[in-house]
Amino acid sequence: MKKSKLLFLLPLSALLFACGPSESERPSQSHSGEESESSLSESSSESKETTSSIEESEETKTESSSEIEELEPFSISRDDIPPSEQSSYLSQDITIGEHTFYVENVQQGNGEYNGTIQMRKENSFIYNKTPLGHSQITITLLDTREEPYNPIMADLTVYYGEAENPSEMEAEVAKEEKGDGTVVCTYKLPSLSRYVRIANESSRAGYALSIEFGTDK
C-alpha cells in the first residue's frame, strides 16, 4: 500500500513543476508593466508641459506687440532744449509734455542758426526714455550747404527698437528739398515703435528746425 502512494505522488509533483513560473515570480512581471505605464505617463505629461510653455511664450509675444498704442502727435523744437552758453553742448534729460528724452551733445542754435536744435557733428543723439507709439518721424533740417566751400550737410539717422537707446535697426528715409533753405526728412518706421534714437554721425553739425512724431496716414 505504501508503494502505491509513492507512485501516485511522483506524477503529481511532475505535473506541478510543468505548470510554469511560481507565484512569487508573477508580481515581478506586473511591477515591470506598471513601470512602463508610469514612464509613458511621465513622457506624456512632459510633452504637455512643453506644448503649454510654447503656447504661453507665443501668447506673451502677441500680448507684447499688442501693448503698443498709437499716441498723439507731438514735436520737439528749439525752445524744448534748455539754454546754454554758445558751444556748450548739453548731456541731460529733457521733458516734453508726458515724454522724457535724453540729449547728448545737443544745444539751442544761436546766431545764424537761431531757431534750430543744434546737434554736434559725429557723436550727438536724442533718444526717448518713455515709450512712444508712432510710426513716422519728420525732421526739418536747415540746409547749410554753400558751394563751393561747404557742399554737404548733416545726414541724421533714426534707429528704432523695443529697448531704450536702440542702435541697430535703421528707419528708411525720404528727403525733399523745399527750395526755401530747408530739407524735410521723413523717416518711416515698420510699425508703431516704442523707442527711437535720432543720431548725427556725419562730419557736419546738424540744425533741425523741428522734430515731429506722428503716424503715416
C-alpha positions as CSV (number, residue, x, y, z in Angstrom):
1,M,0.0,0.0,0.0
2,K,2.9,2.4,0.8
3,K,4.5,1.8,-2.6
4,S,1.2,2.6,-4.3
5,K,1.0,6.1,-2.5
6,L,4.6,6.9,-3.5
7,L,3.9,6.1,-7.1
8,F,0.9,8.4,-7.1
9,L,2.8,11.4,-5.6
10,L,5.6,11.3,-8.1
11,P,3.4,12.1,-11.2
12,L,1.6,14.8,-9.2
13,S,4.9,16.6,-8.4
14,A,6.0,16.4,-12.0
15,L,2.7,18.0,-13.1
16,L,3.1,20.9,-10.7
17,F,6.7,21.5,-11.9
18,A,5.5,21.7,-15.5
19,C,2.8,24.4,-14.8
20,G,5.4,27.3,-15.4
21,P,6.7,30.0,-13.1
22,S,5.8,30.1,-9.4
23,E,3.5,32.6,-7.9
24,S,6.5,34.5,-6.4
25,E,7.7,35.4,-10.0
26,R,4.4,36.9,-11.2
27,P,4.4,40.1,-9.1
28,S,7.8,41.0,-10.7
29,Q,6.2,40.9,-14.2
30,S,3.3,43.0,-13.0
31,H,5.7,45.6,-11.5
32,S,7.6,45.9,-14.8
33,G,4.4,46.6,-16.6
34,E,3.5,49.3,-14.0
35,E,6.9,51.0,-14.5
36,S,6.4,51.0,-18.3
37,E,2.9,52.6,-17.9
38,S,4.4,55.2,-15.4
39,S,7.2,56.1,-17.9
40,L,4.6,56.6,-20.7
41,S,2.5,58.8,-18.4
42,E,5.5,60.9,-17.4
43,S,6.6,61.3,-21.0
44,S,3.1,62.4,-22.0
45,S,3.0,64.9,-19.1
46,E,6.4,66.4,-20.1
47,S,5.1,66.7,-23.7
48,K,2.0,68.6,-22.5
49,E,4.2,70.9,-20.3
50,T,6.5,71.7,-23.3
51,T,3.5,72.4,-25.5
52,S,2.0,74.6,-22.8
53,S,5.3,76.5,-22.4
54,I,5.4,77.2,-26.2
55,E,1.8,78.4,-26.2
56,E,2.5,80.7,-23.2
57,S,5.6,82.1,-25.0
58,E,3.6,82.8,-28.2
59,E,0.8,84.4,-26.1
60,T,3.4,86.6,-24.4
61,K,4.8,87.8,-27.7
62,T,1.4,88.6,-29.0
63,E,0.4,90.5,-25.9
64,S,3.8,92.3,-26.0
65,S,3.2,93.5,-29.6
66,S,-0.4,94.4,-29.0
67,E,0.5,96.6,-26.0
68,I,1.9,99.4,-28.2
69,E,-0.9,102.0,-28.6
70,E,-0.9,104.9,-31.1
71,L,-0.1,108.1,-29.3
72,E,-1.0,111.7,-30.2
73,P,1.5,113.5,-32.5
74,F,3.9,116.0,-30.9
75,S,7.1,117.8,-31.8
76,I,10.4,118.9,-30.4
77,S,11.6,122.5,-31.2
78,R,14.5,124.8,-30.1
79,D,12.5,126.0,-27.1
80,D,12.3,122.5,-25.7
81,I,16.1,122.5,-25.3
82,P,17.4,124.2,-22.2
83,P,19.5,127.3,-23.0
84,S,23.3,127.1,-22.6
85,E,26.4,129.0,-23.4
86,Q,27.5,129.0,-27.0
87,S,29.4,125.8,-27.9
88,S,28.3,124.4,-24.6
89,Y,26.6,121.2,-25.6
90,L,24.2,119.5,-23.2
91,S,24.1,115.9,-22.0
92,Q,20.9,115.6,-19.9
93,D,17.3,114.5,-19.7
94,I,14.6,116.9,-21.0
95,T,10.8,116.6,-20.6
96,I,8.3,117.4,-23.4
97,G,4.8,117.0,-22.2
98,E,4.5,113.5,-20.9
99,H,7.6,112.3,-22.7
100,T,11.2,112.2,-21.4
101,F,14.2,112.3,-23.7
102,Y,17.9,112.2,-23.2
103,V,20.0,114.5,-25.3
104,E,23.8,114.1,-25.9
105,N,25.9,116.9,-27.4
106,V,22.8,119.0,-28.3
107,Q,22.1,122.7,-27.7
108,Q,20.0,125.6,-28.9
109,G,21.2,127.1,-32.2
110,N,22.5,130.6,-31.9
111,G,23.4,133.4,-34.3
112,E,22.7,132.5,-37.9
113,Y,21.4,129.2,-36.6
114,N,18.9,130.7,-34.2
115,G,15.7,128.8,-34.0
116,T,17.3,125.4,-34.6
117,I,18.2,122.4,-32.5
118,Q,21.9,122.2,-33.0
119,M,23.4,118.7,-33.0
120,R,27.2,118.4,-32.8
121,K,28.9,116.5,-35.6
122,E,29.8,112.8,-35.4
123,N,28.6,112.0,-31.9
124,S,25.3,113.7,-30.9
125,F,22.0,112.0,-30.4
126,I,18.5,112.2,-28.9
127,Y,16.5,109.2,-27.6
128,N,13.3,108.7,-25.7
129,K,13.2,107.2,-22.2
130,T,9.4,106.8,-22.0
131,P,7.7,104.5,-24.6
132,L,6.3,106.1,-27.7
133,G,3.6,104.9,-30.2
134,H,4.4,106.4,-33.5
135,S,5.3,105.1,-37.0
136,Q,6.8,108.2,-38.6
137,I,9.3,110.9,-37.7
138,T,9.6,114.1,-39.7
139,I,12.7,116.2,-39.3
140,T,13.0,119.6,-41.0
141,L,16.7,120.5,-41.4
142,L,18.3,123.8,-42.2
143,D,20.2,123.5,-45.5
144,T,23.7,124.6,-44.6
145,R,25.3,123.8,-48.0
146,E,27.2,126.5,-49.6
147,E,29.1,125.9,-52.9
148,P,32.0,125.5,-53.3
149,Y,33.2,125.7,-49.7
150,N,30.6,123.5,-47.9
151,P,28.9,121.2,-50.5
152,I,27.5,118.8,-47.9
153,M,25.2,119.0,-44.9
154,A,24.4,116.8,-41.9
155,D,22.7,113.5,-42.6
156,L,20.7,112.3,-39.5
157,T,20.0,108.6,-38.8
158,V,16.9,107.3,-37.0
159,Y,17.2,104.0,-35.2
160,Y,14.3,102.1,-33.7
161,G,13.7,99.1,-31.4
162,E,12.0,97.6,-28.4
163,A,14.6,98.8,-25.9
164,E,15.8,102.2,-24.8
165,N,18.5,103.8,-26.9
166,P,18.4,101.5,-29.9
167,S,21.3,101.4,-32.4
168,E,20.8,98.5,-34.8
169,M,17.7,98.9,-37.0
170,E,17.6,102.0,-39.2
171,A,14.4,103.6,-40.4
172,E,14.0,104.3,-44.1
173,V,14.1,108.0,-45.1
174,A,12.8,110.1,-47.9
175,K,14.2,113.6,-48.4
176,E,12.6,116.6,-50.0
177,E,14.4,119.9,-50.7
178,K,11.8,122.6,-50.2
179,G,13.6,125.4,-52.1
180,D,13.4,127.7,-49.1
181,G,16.6,126.7,-47.5
182,T,15.2,123.6,-45.7
183,V,15.2,119.9,-46.3
184,V,12.4,117.7,-45.0
185,C,13.4,114.2,-44.0
186,T,10.6,111.7,-43.4
187,Y,11.6,108.5,-41.6
188,K,9.2,105.6,-41.9
189,L,9.1,103.0,-39.1
190,P,7.8,99.5,-40.0
191,S,5.2,99.7,-37.2
192,L,4.4,101.6,-34.0
193,S,7.7,101.8,-32.2
194,R,8.4,102.2,-28.5
195,Y,11.9,103.6,-28.7
196,V,13.9,105.6,-31.2
197,R,17.3,107.3,-31.4
198,I,18.0,110.3,-33.6
199,A,21.7,110.4,-34.3
200,N,24.1,112.8,-36.1
201,E,27.0,110.6,-37.1
202,S,28.1,112.7,-40.0
203,S,31.0,115.1,-40.4
204,R,28.8,118.2,-40.2
205,A,26.8,119.7,-37.4
206,G,23.1,119.3,-37.9
207,Y,20.5,122.1,-37.4
208,A,16.9,120.8,-37.0
209,L,14.1,123.4,-37.1
210,S,11.6,120.7,-35.8
211,I,11.4,117.0,-35.0
212,E,7.8,115.7,-35.4
213,F,6.5,112.4,-34.1
214,G,3.4,111.1,-35.8
215,T,1.8,108.2,-37.8
216,D,1.8,107.5,-41.5
217,K,-1.9,108.0,-42.5
